[in-house]
Amino acid sequence: MSNQYESEITIFLRNFKQSNPDIALKQYAGRAILWDKVIDKKLKKDFDYARVPQKPYVYQVD
């Protein structure tokens, strides 16, 4: 008999993954929408070059 403690969250997640075996694929698809992007290095360089430096106090009117 195992005396190791398992939290309610761990039990819930294990049961959820067993009852929804396709959840991992949905997670990967959701990640791909926002995070897994190919970055155009030339375009990023152009954006970085065009950036205007922020002043120390942004609300001060010059």
PDB file of N, CA, C and O in Angstrom:
ATOM      1  N   MET A   1       0.839  -1.179   0.000  1.00  0.00           N
ATOM      2  CA  MET A   1       0.000   0.000   0.000  1.00  0.00           C
ATOM      3  C   MET A   1       0.882   1.240   0.000  1.00  0.00           C
ATOM      4  O   MET A   1       1.839   1.332   0.768  1.00  0.00           O
ATOM      5  N   SER A   2       0.560   2.168  -0.847  1.00  0.00           N
ATOM      6  CA  SER A   2       1.327   3.397  -0.965  1.00  0.00           C
ATOM      7  C   SER A   2       0.760   4.455  -0.028  1.00  0.00           C
ATOM      8  O   SER A   2      -0.447   4.692   0.000  1.00  0.00           O
ATOM      9  N   ASN A   3       1.643   5.087   0.737  1.00  0.00           N
ATOM     10  CA  ASN A   3       1.215   6.122   1.667  1.00  0.00           C
ATOM     11  C   ASN A   3       1.543   7.517   1.154  1.00  0.00           C
ATOM     12  O   ASN A   3       1.547   8.471   1.932  1.00  0.00           O
ATOM     13  N   GLN A   4       1.816   7.654  -0.132  1.00  0.00           N
ATOM     14  CA  GLN A   4       2.142   8.960  -0.671  1.00  0.00           C
ATOM     15  C   GLN A   4       0.872   9.773  -0.866  1.00  0.00           C
ATOM     16  O   GLN A   4      -0.160   9.261  -1.299  1.00  0.00           O
ATOM     17  N   TYR A   5       0.977  11.040  -0.539  1.00  0.00           N
ATOM     18  CA  TYR A   5      -0.154  11.953  -0.664  1.00  0.00           C
ATOM     19  C   TYR A   5      -0.300  12.410  -2.112  1.00  0.00           C
ATOM     20  O   TYR A   5       0.689  12.713  -2.779  1.00  0.00           O
ATOM     21  N   GLU A   6      -1.528  12.455  -2.586  1.00  0.00           N
ATOM     22  CA  GLU A   6      -1.836  13.015  -3.895  1.00  0.00           C
ATOM     23  C   GLU A   6      -2.903  14.089  -3.694  1.00  0.00           C
ATOM     24  O   GLU A   6      -3.944  13.850  -3.082  1.00  0.00           O
ATOM     25  N   SER A   7      -2.618  15.264  -4.218  1.00  0.00           N
ATOM     26  CA  SER A   7      -3.568  16.357  -4.047  1.00  0.00           C
ATOM     27  C   SER A   7      -4.799  16.127  -4.917  1.00  0.00           C
ATOM     28  O   SER A   7      -4.802  15.301  -5.830  1.00  0.00           O
ATOM     29  N   GLU A   8      -5.823  16.874  -4.605  1.00  0.00           N
ATOM     30  CA  GLU A   8      -7.061  16.777  -5.386  1.00  0.00           C
ATOM     31  C   GLU A   8      -6.827  17.222  -6.826  1.00  0.00           C
ATOM     32  O   GLU A   8      -7.431  16.685  -7.755  1.00  0.00           O
ATOM     33  N   ILE A   9      -5.951  18.200  -7.005  1.00  0.00           N
ATOM     34  CA  ILE A   9      -5.646  18.682  -8.354  1.00  0.00           C
ATOM     35  C   ILE A   9      -4.956  17.588  -9.175  1.00  0.00           C
ATOM     36  O   ILE A   9      -5.281  17.390 -10.346  1.00  0.00           O
ATOM     37  N   THR A  10      -4.011  16.884  -8.564  1.00  0.00           N
ATOM     38  CA  THR A  10      -3.326  15.801  -9.264  1.00  0.00           C
ATOM     39  C   THR A  10      -4.308  14.711  -9.676  1.00  0.00           C
ATOM     40  O   THR A  10      -4.259  14.217 -10.802  1.00  0.00           O
ATOM     41  N   ILE A  11      -5.177  14.348  -8.786  1.00  0.00           N
ATOM     42  CA  ILE A  11      -6.183  13.324  -9.083  1.00  0.00           C
ATOM     43  C   ILE A  11      -7.116  13.804 -10.190  1.00  0.00           C
ATOM     44  O   ILE A  11      -7.439  13.052 -11.110  1.00  0.00           O
ATOM     45  N   PHE A  12      -7.549  15.072 -10.094  1.00  0.00           N
ATOM     46  CA  PHE A  12      -8.425  15.629 -11.124  1.00  0.00           C
ATOM     47  C   PHE A  12      -7.746  15.624 -12.485  1.00  0.00           C
ATOM     48  O   PHE A  12      -8.349  15.211 -13.475  1.00  0.00           O
ATOM     49  N   LEU A  13      -6.498  16.080 -12.544  1.00  0.00           N
ATOM     50  CA  LEU A  13      -5.794  16.132 -13.828  1.00  0.00           C
ATOM     51  C   LEU A  13      -5.590  14.738 -14.422  1.00  0.00           C
ATOM     52  O   LEU A  13      -5.747  14.549 -15.628  1.00  0.00           O
ATOM     53  N   ARG A  14      -5.246  13.776 -13.590  1.00  0.00           N
ATOM     54  CA  ARG A  14      -5.064  12.404 -14.084  1.00  0.00           C
ATOM     55  C   ARG A  14      -6.378  11.862 -14.653  1.00  0.00           C
ATOM     56  O   ARG A  14      -6.393  11.266 -15.730  1.00  0.00           O
ATOM     57  N   ASN A  15      -7.473  12.070 -13.931  1.00  0.00           N
ATOM     58  CA  ASN A  15      -8.776  11.602 -14.410  1.00  0.00           C
ATOM     59  C   ASN A  15      -9.216  12.347 -15.663  1.00  0.00           C
ATOM     60  O   ASN A  15      -9.797  11.756 -16.573  1.00  0.00           O
ATOM     61  N   PHE A  16      -8.938  13.645 -15.705  1.00  0.00           N
ATOM     62  CA  PHE A  16      -9.306  14.444 -16.866  1.00  0.00           C
ATOM     63  C   PHE A  16      -8.552  13.978 -18.107  1.00  0.00           C
ATOM     64  O   PHE A  16      -9.134  13.853 -19.185  1.00  0.00           O
ATOM     65  N   LYS A  17      -7.263  13.725 -17.952  1.00  0.00           N
ATOM     66  CA  LYS A  17      -6.466  13.261 -19.101  1.00  0.00           C
ATOM     67  C   LYS A  17      -6.883  11.869 -19.550  1.00  0.00           C
ATOM     68  O   LYS A  17      -6.818  11.555 -20.739  1.00  0.00           O
ATOM     69  N   GLN A  18      -7.308  11.042 -18.620  1.00  0.00           N
ATOM     70  CA  GLN A  18      -7.774   9.701 -18.996  1.00  0.00           C
ATOM     71  C   GLN A  18      -9.113   9.766 -19.719  1.00  0.00           C
ATOM     72  O   GLN A  18      -9.358   8.997 -20.648  1.00  0.00           O
ATOM     73  N   SER A  19      -9.972  10.676 -19.296  1.00  0.00           N
ATOM     74  CA  SER A  19     -11.286  10.763 -19.943  1.00  0.00           C
ATOM     75  C   SER A  19     -11.249  11.588 -21.233  1.00  0.00           C
ATOM     76  O   SER A  19     -12.177  11.500 -22.038  1.00  0.00           O
ATOM     77  N   ASN A  20     -10.200  12.386 -21.445  1.00  0.00           N
ATOM     78  CA  ASN A  20     -10.034  13.192 -22.657  1.00  0.00           C
ATOM     79  C   ASN A  20      -8.647  12.943 -23.258  1.00  0.00           C
ATOM     80  O   ASN A  20      -7.761  13.784 -23.110  1.00  0.00           O
ATOM     81  N   PRO A  21      -8.443  11.826 -23.920  1.00  0.00           N
ATOM     82  CA  PRO A  21      -7.095  11.498 -24.401  1.00  0.00           C
ATOM     83  C   PRO A  21      -6.579  12.433 -25.496  1.00  0.00           C
ATOM     84  O   PRO A  21      -5.375  12.471 -25.747  1.00  0.00           O
ATOM     85  N   ASP A  22      -7.457  13.179 -26.147  1.00  0.00           N
ATOM     86  CA  ASP A  22      -7.020  14.074 -27.216  1.00  0.00           C
ATOM     87  C   ASP A  22      -6.654  15.472 -26.704  1.00  0.00           C
ATOM     88  O   ASP A  22      -6.363  16.362 -27.504  1.00  0.00           O
ATOM     89  N   ILE A  23      -6.664  15.673 -25.397  1.00  0.00           N
ATOM     90  CA  ILE A  23      -6.394  16.999 -24.838  1.00  0.00           C
ATOM     91  C   ILE A  23      -4.970  17.458 -25.131  1.00  0.00           C
ATOM     92  O   ILE A  23      -4.750  18.654 -25.322  1.00  0.00           O
ATOM     93  N   ALA A  24      -4.009  16.562 -25.172  1.00  0.00           N
ATOM     94  CA  ALA A  24      -2.625  16.949 -25.451  1.00  0.00           C
ATOM     95  C   ALA A  24      -2.501  17.523 -26.859  1.00  0.00           C
ATOM     96  O   ALA A  24      -1.774  18.494 -27.069  1.00  0.00           O
ATOM     97  N   LEU A  25      -3.200  16.935 -27.819  1.00  0.00           N
ATOM     98  CA  LEU A  25      -3.156  17.466 -29.181  1.00  0.00           C
ATOM     99  C   LEU A  25      -3.792  18.846 -29.253  1.00  0.00           C
ATOM    100  O   LEU A  25      -3.314  19.717 -29.979  1.00  0.00           O
ATOM    101  N   LYS A  26      -4.863  19.044 -28.505  1.00  0.00           N
ATOM    102  CA  LYS A  26      -5.502  20.363 -28.474  1.00  0.00           C
ATOM    103  C   LYS A  26      -4.584  21.398 -27.823  1.00  0.00           C
ATOM    104  O   LYS A  26      -4.563  22.557 -28.239  1.00  0.00           O
ATOM    105  N   GLN A  27      -3.831  20.987 -26.811  1.00  0.00           N
ATOM    106  CA  GLN A  27      -2.889  21.900 -26.176  1.00  0.00           C
ATOM    107  C   GLN A  27      -1.801  22.319 -27.162  1.00  0.00           C
ATOM    108  O   GLN A  27      -1.455  23.497 -27.238  1.00  0.00           O
ATOM    109  N   TYR A  28      -1.264  21.367 -27.913  1.00  0.00           N
ATOM    110  CA  TYR A  28      -0.233  21.691 -28.902  1.00  0.00           C
ATOM    111  C   TYR A  28      -0.789  22.609 -29.987  1.00  0.00           C
ATOM    112  O   TYR A  28      -0.097  23.524 -30.433  1.00  0.00           O
ATOM    113  N   ALA A  29      -2.014  22.378 -30.409  1.00  0.00           N
ATOM    114  CA  ALA A  29      -2.624  23.230 -31.436  1.00  0.00           C
ATOM    115  C   ALA A  29      -2.837  24.641 -30.894  1.00  0.00           C
ATOM    116  O   ALA A  29      -2.604  25.618 -31.606  1.00  0.00           O
ATOM    117  N   GLY A  30      -3.272  24.756 -29.654  1.00  0.00           N
ATOM    118  CA  GLY A  30      -3.466  26.068 -29.050  1.00  0.00           C
ATOM    119  C   GLY A  30      -2.161  26.818 -28.880  1.00  0.00           C
ATOM    120  O   GLY A  30      -2.106  28.033 -29.069  1.00  0.00           O
ATOM    121  N   ARG A  31      -1.120  26.104 -28.527  1.00  0.00           N
ATOM    122  CA  ARG A  31       0.194  26.735 -28.399  1.00  0.00           C
ATOM    123  C   ARG A  31       0.687  27.230 -29.744  1.00  0.00           C
ATOM    124  O   ARG A  31       1.288  28.301 -29.828  1.00  0.00           O
ATOM    125  N   ALA A  32       0.443  26.472 -30.790  1.00  0.00           N
ATOM    126  CA  ALA A  32       0.909  26.847 -32.122  1.00  0.00           C
ATOM    127  C   ALA A  32       0.246  28.133 -32.611  1.00  0.00           C
ATOM    128  O   ALA A  32       0.838  28.878 -33.392  1.00  0.00           O
ATOM    129  N   ILE A  33      -0.974  28.396 -32.156  1.00  0.00           N
ATOM    130  CA  ILE A  33      -1.681  29.604 -32.593  1.00  0.00           C
ATOM    131  C   ILE A  33      -0.940  30.860 -32.135  1.00  0.00           C
ATOM    132  O   ILE A  33      -0.802  31.814 -32.899  1.00  0.00           O
ATOM    133  N   LEU A  34      -0.467  30.860 -30.893  1.00  0.00           N
ATOM    134  CA  LEU A  34       0.125  32.072 -30.336  1.00  0.00           C
ATOM    135  C   LEU A  34       1.648  32.070 -30.259  1.00  0.00           C
ATOM    136  O   LEU A  34       2.266  33.127 -30.388  1.00  0.00           O
ATOM    137  N   TRP A  35       2.260  30.919 -30.054  1.00  0.00           N
ATOM    138  CA  TRP A  35       3.672  30.921 -29.700  1.00  0.00           C
ATOM    139  C   TRP A  35       4.598  30.356 -30.758  1.00  0.00           C
ATOM    140  O   TRP A  35       5.677  30.910 -30.969  1.00  0.00           O
ATOM    141  N   ASP A  36       4.237  29.308 -31.414  1.00  0.00           N
ATOM    142  CA  ASP A  36       5.149  28.636 -32.337  1.00  0.00           C
ATOM    143  C   ASP A  36       5.093  29.308 -33.700  1.00  0.00           C
ATOM    144  O   ASP A  36       4.418  28.832 -34.613  1.00  0.00           O
ATOM    145  N   LYS A  37       5.806  30.411 -33.825  1.00  0.00           N
ATOM    146  CA  LYS A  37       5.809  31.188 -35.053  1.00  0.00           C
ATOM    147  C   LYS A  37       7.229  31.269 -35.602  1.00  0.00           C
ATOM    148  O   LYS A  37       8.202  31.253 -34.848  1.00  0.00           O
ATOM    149  N   VAL A  38       7.331  31.354 -36.905  1.00  0.00           N
ATOM    150  CA  VAL A  38       8.620  31.579 -37.549  1.00  0.00           C
ATOM    151  C   VAL A  38       8.836  33.089 -37.603  1.00  0.00           C
ATOM    152  O   VAL A  38       7.982  33.830 -38.089  1.00  0.00           O
ATOM    153  N   ILE A  39       9.985  33.537 -37.100  1.00  0.00           N
ATOM    154  CA  ILE A  39      10.269  34.960 -37.033  1.00  0.00           C
ATOM    155  C   ILE A  39      11.090  35.371 -38.244  1.00  0.00           C
ATOM    156  O   ILE A  39      12.128  34.777 -38.536  1.00  0.00           O
ATOM    157  N   ASP A  40      10.611  36.397 -38.948  1.00  0.00           N
ATOM    158  CA  ASP A  40      11.344  36.962 -40.073  1.00  0.00           C
ATOM    159  C   ASP A  40      12.402  37.902 -39.492  1.00  0.00           C
ATOM    160  O   ASP A  40      12.069  38.969 -38.977  1.00  0.00           O
ATOM    161  N   LYS A  41      13.678  37.507 -39.572  1.00  0.00           N
ATOM    162  CA  LYS A  41      14.736  38.263 -38.919  1.00  0.00           C
ATOM    163  C   LYS A  41      14.918  39.653 -39.517  1.00  0.00           C
ATOM    164  O   LYS A  41      15.217  40.602 -38.792  1.00  0.00           O
ATOM    165  N   LYS A  42      14.741  39.784 -40.823  1.00  0.00           N
ATOM    166  CA  LYS A  42      14.888  41.098 -41.447  1.00  0.00           C
ATOM    167  C   LYS A  42      13.768  42.032 -40.996  1.00  0.00           C
ATOM    168  O   LYS A  42      14.013  43.202 -40.700  1.00  0.00           O
ATOM    169  N   LEU A  43      12.554  41.523 -40.945  1.00  0.00           N
ATOM    170  CA  LEU A  43      11.428  42.332 -40.502  1.00  0.00           C
ATOM    171  C   LEU A  43      11.590  42.746 -39.043  1.00  0.00           C
ATOM    172  O   LEU A  43      11.295  43.887 -38.688  1.00  0.00           O
ATOM    173  N   LYS A  44      12.054  41.837 -38.201  1.00  0.00           N
ATOM    174  CA  LYS A  44      12.284  42.165 -36.793  1.00  0.00           C
ATOM    175  C   LYS A  44      13.366  43.225 -36.663  1.00  0.00           C
ATOM    176  O   LYS A  44      13.248  44.134 -35.841  1.00  0.00           O
ATOM    177  N   LYS A  45      14.411  43.120 -37.461  1.00  0.00           N
ATOM    178  CA  LYS A  45      15.482  44.109 -37.434  1.00  0.00           C
ATOM    179  C   LYS A  45      14.940  45.485 -37.830  1.00  0.00           C
ATOM    180  O   LYS A  45      15.299  46.494 -37.223  1.00  0.00           O
ATOM    181  N   ASP A  46      14.080  45.525 -38.843  1.00  0.00           N
ATOM    182  CA  ASP A  46      13.471  46.784 -39.262  1.00  0.00           C
ATOM    183  C   ASP A  46      12.586  47.375 -38.162  1.00  0.00           C
ATOM    184  O   ASP A  46      12.602  48.587 -37.944  1.00  0.00           O
ATOM    185  N   PHE A  47      11.823  46.541 -37.475  1.00  0.00           N
ATOM    186  CA  PHE A  47      10.981  47.007 -36.374  1.00  0.00           C
ATOM    187  C   PHE A  47      11.845  47.557 -35.236  1.00  0.00           C
ATOM    188  O   PHE A  47      11.538  48.603 -34.663  1.00  0.00           O
ATOM    189  N   ASP A  48      12.920  46.846 -34.918  1.00  0.00           N
ATOM    190  CA  ASP A  48      13.806  47.308 -33.854  1.00  0.00           C
ATOM    191  C   ASP A  48      14.453  48.638 -34.213  1.00  0.00           C
ATOM    192  O   ASP A  48      14.619  49.498 -33.348  1.00  0.00           O
ATOM    193  N   TYR A  49      14.818  48.816 -35.476  1.00  0.00           N
ATOM    194  CA  TYR A  49      15.443  50.050 -35.926  1.00  0.00           C
ATOM    195  C   TYR A  49      14.454  51.217 -35.855  1.00  0.00           C
ATOM    196  O   TYR A  49      14.849  52.340 -35.542  1.00  0.00           O
ATOM    197  N   ALA A  50      13.192  50.966 -36.137  1.00  0.00           N
ATOM    198  CA  ALA A  50      12.181  52.026 -36.171  1.00  0.00           C
ATOM    199  C   ALA A  50      11.629  52.370 -34.792  1.00  0.00           C
ATOM    200  O   ALA A  50      10.848  53.311 -34.656  1.00  0.00           O
ATOM    201  N   ARG A  51      12.024  51.627 -33.786  1.00  0.00           N
ATOM    202  CA  ARG A  51      11.507  51.872 -32.438  1.00  0.00           C
ATOM    203  C   ARG A  51      11.988  53.218 -31.907  1.00  0.00           C
ATOM    204  O   ARG A  51      13.159  53.568 -32.058  1.00  0.00           O
ATOM    205  N   VAL A  52      11.089  53.966 -31.289  1.00  0.00           N
ATOM    206  CA  VAL A  52      11.418  55.257 -30.707  1.00  0.00           C
ATOM    207  C   VAL A  52      11.712  55.035 -29.227  1.00  0.00           C
ATOM    208  O   VAL A  52      10.903  54.425 -28.528  1.00  0.00           O
ATOM    209  N   PRO A  53      12.852  55.516 -28.737  1.00  0.00           N
ATOM    210  CA  PRO A  53      13.175  55.288 -27.324  1.00  0.00           C
ATOM    211  C   PRO A  53      12.198  56.016 -26.407  1.00  0.00           C
ATOM    212  O   PRO A  53      11.784  57.143 -26.682  1.00  0.00           O
ATOM    213  N   GLN A  54      11.846  55.361 -25.332  1.00  0.00           N
ATOM    214  CA  GLN A  54      10.895  55.937 -24.383  1.00  0.00           C
ATOM    215  C   GLN A  54      11.627  56.868 -23.428  1.00  0.00           C
ATOM    216  O   GLN A  54      12.729  56.560 -22.974  1.00  0.00           O
ATOM    217  N   LYS A  55      11.015  58.006 -23.125  1.00  0.00           N
ATOM    218  CA  LYS A  55      11.587  58.952 -22.192  1.00  0.00           C
ATOM    219  C   LYS A  55      11.389  58.453 -20.760  1.00  0.00           C
ATOM    220  O   LYS A  55      10.489  57.653 -20.505  1.00  0.00           O
ATOM    221  N   PRO A  56      12.222  58.918 -19.822  1.00  0.00           N
ATOM    222  CA  PRO A  56      12.106  58.438 -18.437  1.00  0.00           C
ATOM    223  C   PRO A  56      10.729  58.669 -17.820  1.00  0.00           C
ATOM    224  O   PRO A  56      10.219  57.811 -17.099  1.00  0.00           O
ATOM    225  N   TYR A  57      10.124  59.831 -18.101  1.00  0.00           N
ATOM    226  CA  TYR A  57       8.791  60.102 -17.563  1.00  0.00           C
ATOM    227  C   TYR A  57       7.873  60.324 -18.742  1.00  0.00           C
ATOM    228  O   TYR A  57       7.904  61.385 -19.366  1.00  0.00           O
ATOM    229  N   VAL A  58       7.055  59.333 -19.056  1.00  0.00           N
ATOM    230  CA  VAL A  58       6.291  59.338 -20.311  1.00  0.00           C
ATOM    231  C   VAL A  58       5.179  60.374 -20.345  1.00  0.00           C
ATOM    232  O   VAL A  58       4.719  60.731 -21.429  1.00  0.00           O
ATOM    233  N   TYR A  59       4.732  60.868 -19.196  1.00  0.00           N
ATOM    234  CA  TYR A  59       3.610  61.796 -19.169  1.00  0.00           C
ATOM    235  C   TYR A  59       4.040  63.262 -19.203  1.00  0.00           C
ATOM    236  O   TYR A  59       3.197  64.159 -19.238  1.00  0.00           O
ATOM    237  N   GLN A  60       5.334  63.499 -19.192  1.00  0.00           N
ATOM    238  CA  GLN A  60       5.828  64.877 -19.235  1.00  0.00           C
ATOM    239  C   GLN A  60       5.684  65.444 -20.643  1.00  0.00           C
ATOM    240  O   GLN A  60       6.083  64.807 -21.617  1.00  0.00           O
ATOM    241  N   VAL A  61       5.117  66.638 -20.748  1.00  0.00           N
ATOM    242  CA  VAL A  61       4.960  67.292 -22.029  1.00  0.00           C
ATOM    243  C   VAL A  61       6.180  68.159 -22.278  1.00  0.00           C
ATOM    244  O   VAL A  61       6.549  68.981 -21.438  1.00  0.00           O
ATOM    245  N   ASP A  62       6.804  67.975 -23.430  1.00  0.00           N
ATOM    246  CA  ASP A  62       7.998  68.772 -23.751  1.00  0.00           C
ATOM    247  C   ASP A  62       7.653  70.001 -24.535  1.00  0.00           C
ATOM    248  O   ASP A  62       8.541  70.779 -24.885  1.00  0.00           O
TER     249      ASP A  62
END
